[in-house]
């Protein structure tokens, strides 16, 4: 009775449709695995591409902002030029001071200020920023690095 | 039936396998063919491009942070020929906004080489014009009208001078190729321009490269005081008009450290229209007369002769000289400016009355070696080393030179037969105001780079005379101005100075009708904080410096003490320990 049951189970395991299903399963497993790797690769590549494009756009934006800043500084200087300020002062009713109209106040210990450090001294040029390798490395290059350097790229 | 399917399946699979095999073989063949390297190199060539990153040119400020030279956005207007739909419409639209004719634009659009993908129509187009064109393009785009498709605007910076002609002789200008000419723009061109960086930029966004560090050009802070510069230019223009002079120069410095606070000359040029250069100047030396043009200074030179004689011990302030109205030096008779005999004079009187005979006697007493030795130490005949482009060295003839004659020892003593620039005279005379020490005149106060300010230290150009001599002559020149009731005086302030009326040499001897008038002065005498040099060419209302240059000095000094916040002597004496 027990031998008969064993034979049935054995026959069931050896059924052609079951063998086929196993092969299909293995095949599907491989396909799913490849698809997952492909999807991962595609995702990483797409994100790298998007980031790269953003970097390019930011670079353009930096250039634009720097140019606009320089332009605005010059426009401001136009508005506050000697000629413009004199004209505005006269329109507001001011007139040049005469020597006899000046009153000097004695302030012991006062030292006239030296020319100050200008705001323009701030460095507006882009600094050298090291882009992390994750932003420019493909998946295959990452694998290659891992193989070469054993997890310490 | 099943067997038939099997055969057909086998045939199809075999066929597909052969196709795949053929494709693989072809791929391998292409990859390993002789042309593969050519294709690969072509691919590499188009995978990116070399881009030149130009730094923004450094700005120029005055000592109080007012922008004198900056950068303004302008546009390059061009057309992408592949995208262009209608050259006629494009030429029509652009010709009505740009300073180009329809034919010129149409020719550029239609007769460009076939390999060209982009053609520049005009560069350095103002923002307003481009805004008009952009609005036109938007209107057509909204109406799905492609007639202006391909029109492109590329912004970039152009040098701009907010103060237009103010201090144009000091600043210089920058042409469209980015090179500085004259003044600070030329002298510090390398610093201002910075260093362009060329980088290979891949088109593949996967290969994002690091942004190259392109530091902006160095920003410069000048010693110039914008408000004083404007006022001095205004006084110069008014004075030239009032006295009928052809051209002129006024320089204001700090004698303690050589800082140039104002340097006005004529003619001046609107730096935003530097194309006018050739209509304003015959040659480069006229661009900044303060440093580029030499002239015989006349009696202002007497301060140097007197300083040398006092320092050498040849004379003392109390030394008396009997002026007979003439003296023979090197076989030539030298006379006073009015040909009169002034009788007994001390050295202060010689300076006060500006007696040529007295000064010629002094230089003769000194001898050639001592006199020219002192002139060398004063820097006469040498560039001052000012940090402006285009400085002339001047000329001091010396014994042994082919064109030196013994009479030159006498005439040089009162500033004839010697050629100097106004700035040379100013630097030499600064030793009298500055305890015997000369400071090299300069316009650069500081440099700004990478967020740091680097102040430029003053440099001294030597000590031609002792502090005692300087103090003595300082007092003598103050007294001579006061006793003369000079028009150079300024109420409330004790000033020192000397006029100079000089004959003008020509090919036929000295001009009998025209003079150059000068004045060198400084104040306050007990603590000199400013020094002024004035030169006006050929005034027509009066040939005398005492009636032309002297009152101009007074006006300049009056505005200088106001703008530099220098209180009158009485007020200063209350706080001076």
Boltz contact constraints between the chains, C-beta under 6 A:
constraints:
  - contact:
      token1: [A, 48]
      token2: [B, 206]
      max_distance: 6.0
  - contact:
      token1: [A, 49]
      token2: [B, 205]
      max_distance: 6.0
  - contact:
      token1: [A, 49]
      token2: [B, 206]
      max_distance: 6.0
  - contact:
      token1: [A, 52]
      token2: [B, 205]
      max_distance: 6.0
  - contact:
      token1: [A, 52]
      token2: [B, 206]
      max_distance: 6.0
  - contact:
      token1: [A, 52]
      token2: [B, 208]
      max_distance: 6.0
  - contact:
      token1: [A, 53]
      token2: [B, 205]
      max_distance: 6.0
  - contact:
      token1: [A, 55]
      token2: [B, 208]
      max_distance: 6.0
  - contact:
      token1: [A, 59]
      token2: [B, 211]
      max_distance: 6.0
  - contact:
      token1: [A, 67]
      token2: [B, 73]
      max_distance: 6.0
  - contact:
      token1: [A, 67]
      token2: [B, 157]
      max_distance: 6.0
  - contact:
      token1: [A, 70]
      token2: [B, 56]
      max_distance: 6.0
  - contact:
      token1: [A, 70]
      token2: [B, 71]
      max_distance: 6.0
  - contact:
      token1: [A, 70]
      token2: [B, 157]
      max_distance: 6.0
  - contact:
      token1: [A, 71]
      token2: [B, 72]
      max_distance: 6.0
  - contact:
      token1: [A, 71]
      token2: [B, 73]
      max_distance: 6.0
  - contact:
      token1: [A, 73]
      token2: [B, 70]
      max_distance: 6.0
  - contact:
      token1: [A, 74]
      token2: [B, 70]
      max_distance: 6.0
  - contact:
      token1: [A, 74]
      token2: [B, 72]
      max_distance: 6.0
  - contact:
      token1: [A, 74]
      token2: [B, 160]
      max_distance: 6.0
  - contact:
      token1: [A, 77]
      token2: [B, 67]
      max_distance: 6.0
  - contact:
      token1: [A, 77]
      token2: [B, 70]
      max_distance: 6.0
  - contact:
      token1: [A, 77]
      token2: [B, 162]
      max_distance: 6.0
  - contact:
      token1: [A, 78]
      token2: [B, 162]
      max_distance: 6.0
  - contact:
      token1: [A, 81]
      token2: [B, 162]
      max_distance: 6.0
  - contact:
      token1: [A, 81]
      token2: [B, 163]
      max_distance: 6.0
  - contact:
      token1: [A, 82]
      token2: [B, 230]
      max_distance: 6.0
  - contact:
      token1: [A, 99]
      token2: [B, 558]
      max_distance: 6.0
  - contact:
      token1: [A, 104]
      token2: [B, 567]
      max_distance: 6.0
  - contact:
      token1: [A, 104]
      token2: [B, 571]
      max_distance: 6.0
  - contact:
      token1: [A, 106]
      token2: [B, 574]
      max_distance: 6.0
  - contact:
      token1: [A, 106]
      token2: [B, 575]
      max_distance: 6.0
  - contact:
      token1: [A, 115]
      token2: [B, 63]
      max_distance: 6.0
  - contact:
      token1: [A, 117]
      token2: [B, 453]
      max_distance: 6.0
  - contact:
      token1: [A, 118]
      token2: [B, 65]
      max_distance: 6.0
  - contact:
      token1: [A, 120]
      token2: [B, 219]
      max_distance: 6.0
  - contact:
      token1: [A, 121]
      token2: [B, 448]
      max_distance: 6.0
  - contact:
      token1: [A, 121]
      token2: [B, 451]
      max_distance: 6.0
  - contact:
      token1: [A, 121]
      token2: [B, 453]
      max_distance: 6.0
  - contact:
      token1: [A, 122]
      token2: [B, 451]
      max_distance: 6.0
  - contact:
      token1: [A, 123]
      token2: [B, 450]
      max_distance: 6.0
  - contact:
      token1: [A, 123]
      token2: [B, 451]
      max_distance: 6.0
  - contact:
      token1: [A, 125]
      token2: [B, 215]
      max_distance: 6.0
  - contact:
      token1: [A, 125]
      token2: [B, 216]
      max_distance: 6.0
  - contact:
      token1: [A, 126]
      token2: [B, 211]
      max_distance: 6.0
  - contact:
      token1: [A, 128]
      token2: [B, 213]
      max_distance: 6.0
  - contact:
      token1: [A, 131]
      token2: [B, 210]
      max_distance: 6.0
  - contact:
      token1: [A, 136]
      token2: [B, 208]
      max_distance: 6.0
